Amino acid sequence: MSIRIMGVDYGEKRVGLALSDPLGITAQPLECIERENDAQVAGELERLIQTHDIERVVVGLPVNLSGNDSPQTKRARRFISRLRKNLGVKIETWDERLSSDEAERALIDMDVRRSRRKERRDIVAAQLILQGYLDTKGPAKALYS
């Protein structure tokens, strides 16, 4: 069985992307999109979905620690709605609380210079979002849920 799932860390300035391996077990860094607007990001995601034969997209949902929506959550929900209307693949959400903080810590632990951490943080956050999803769903569950 070969499945590809994309993880997305949606942000106002940058959108980090990660891609599962063909078996749907591990998340690998993919790239970072400099965000101009949601239409531009959706277009780039559509291209990547076709290029990598992606069957599902998991978008991190930035809820507050309390579980309530923040202004960023509302922006992310609008973006997710756009993706669901335009991409033609299953779009799921994943609680991304603290994923950017965890990504920052991981990059510090790897001795990545401060100047490089900013550009890598969004990709690592997408990788953490996707890996959390894969770890919980597992390859077979991810495909059929």
C-alpha positions as CSV (number, residue, x, y, z in Angstrom):
1,M,0.0,0.0,0.0
2,S,1.4,3.4,-0.9
3,I,-0.1,6.6,0.4
4,R,1.2,10.1,0.6
5,I,0.0,12.6,3.1
6,M,1.0,16.3,3.3
7,G,1.3,18.2,6.6
8,V,0.7,21.9,6.6
9,D,1.8,24.5,9.2
10,Y,-0.3,27.5,8.1
11,G,1.0,30.9,9.1
12,E,0.5,34.5,8.1
13,K,4.0,34.9,6.6
14,R,5.1,31.4,5.8
15,V,3.4,28.0,5.3
16,G,5.6,25.0,6.2
17,L,5.0,21.7,4.4
18,A,6.0,18.1,5.2
19,L,5.3,14.9,3.3
20,S,4.8,11.3,4.5
21,D,6.9,8.5,3.1
22,P,5.0,6.2,0.7
23,L,4.0,3.8,3.5
24,G,2.5,6.6,5.6
25,I,4.8,6.0,8.5
26,T,7.2,8.9,8.8
27,A,7.0,12.6,8.0
28,Q,9.8,14.3,6.0
29,P,10.4,18.0,5.6
30,L,9.2,19.3,2.2
31,E,9.4,23.0,1.7
32,C,8.2,26.4,3.0
33,I,6.0,28.7,1.0
34,E,6.3,32.4,1.5
35,R,2.6,33.4,1.8
36,E,1.3,36.3,-0.2
37,N,-2.4,35.3,0.1
38,D,-4.5,32.2,0.6
39,A,-5.2,31.8,-3.1
40,Q,-1.5,31.7,-4.0
41,V,-0.8,29.1,-1.2
42,A,-3.8,27.0,-2.4
43,G,-2.4,27.1,-5.9
44,E,1.0,26.0,-4.8
45,L,-0.5,23.2,-2.7
46,E,-2.5,22.0,-5.7
47,R,0.7,21.8,-7.8
48,L,2.5,19.8,-5.0
49,I,-0.5,17.5,-4.6
50,Q,-0.3,16.5,-8.2
51,T,3.5,16.4,-8.3
52,H,3.7,14.1,-5.2
53,D,0.5,12.1,-5.8
54,I,-0.9,13.2,-2.4
55,E,-4.1,11.6,-1.2
56,R,-4.7,13.7,2.0
57,V,-3.7,17.0,3.5
58,V,-3.4,17.5,7.3
59,V,-3.5,21.1,8.3
60,G,-2.5,22.2,11.8
61,L,-5.2,24.0,13.6
62,P,-3.8,26.6,16.0
63,V,-6.2,26.6,19.0
64,N,-5.4,28.3,22.3
65,L,-4.1,26.2,25.2
66,S,-7.6,26.4,26.6
67,G,-8.9,24.8,23.4
68,N,-10.7,27.9,22.3
69,D,-10.4,29.6,18.9
70,S,-8.0,32.5,18.5
71,P,-7.9,35.0,15.6
72,Q,-5.3,32.8,14.0
73,T,-7.6,29.7,14.4
74,K,-10.3,31.6,12.5
75,R,-7.9,32.5,9.7
76,A,-6.8,28.9,9.5
77,R,-10.4,27.6,9.4
78,R,-11.1,30.0,6.4
79,F,-8.0,28.7,4.7
80,I,-9.1,25.0,5.3
81,S,-12.5,25.8,3.9
82,R,-10.9,27.1,0.7
83,L,-8.7,24.0,0.4
84,R,-11.8,21.7,0.9
85,K,-13.6,23.5,-1.9
86,N,-10.7,23.6,-4.4
87,L,-8.2,20.8,-3.9
88,G,-10.1,17.6,-4.6
89,V,-8.3,15.6,-1.8
90,K,-9.4,14.9,1.8
91,I,-8.5,17.8,4.1
92,E,-8.2,17.1,7.8
93,T,-7.2,19.2,10.8
94,W,-4.8,18.4,13.6
95,D,-4.4,20.2,16.9
96,E,-1.1,22.0,16.5
97,R,-0.8,23.5,20.0
98,L,2.8,24.2,20.8
99,S,4.1,22.7,17.5
100,S,6.1,25.9,16.6
101,D,7.6,26.0,20.1
102,E,8.5,22.3,19.9
103,A,10.0,22.9,16.4
104,E,12.1,25.9,17.8
105,R,13.4,23.7,20.7
106,A,14.3,20.9,18.2
107,L,16.2,23.3,16.0
108,I,18.1,24.8,19.1
109,D,18.9,21.2,20.1
110,M,20.4,20.6,16.7
111,D,22.5,23.8,17.0
112,V,20.8,25.5,14.1
113,R,21.9,29.2,14.0
114,R,19.2,31.7,14.9
115,S,19.2,33.2,11.4
116,R,18.4,29.7,9.9
117,R,15.9,28.7,12.6
118,K,13.3,31.2,11.4
119,E,13.2,29.7,7.9
120,R,13.3,26.1,9.1
121,R,10.8,26.4,12.0
122,D,7.7,26.3,9.8
123,I,8.9,23.2,7.9
124,V,9.8,21.4,11.2
125,A,6.4,22.4,12.7
126,A,4.6,20.9,9.6
127,Q,6.7,17.7,10.1
128,L,5.7,17.5,13.8
129,I,2.0,18.0,12.9
130,L,2.2,15.3,10.3
131,Q,4.2,12.9,12.4
132,G,1.7,13.3,15.3
133,Y,-1.1,12.5,12.9
134,L,0.7,9.5,11.4
135,D,1.6,8.2,14.9
136,T,-2.0,8.4,16.0
137,K,-3.7,7.2,12.8
138,G,-1.1,4.7,11.6
139,P,-0.8,4.0,7.8
140,A,-3.9,1.8,7.5
141,K,-6.1,4.0,9.7
142,A,-5.0,7.2,8.0
143,L,-6.0,5.8,4.6
144,Y,-9.4,4.6,5.6
145,S,-10.6,7.2,8.1
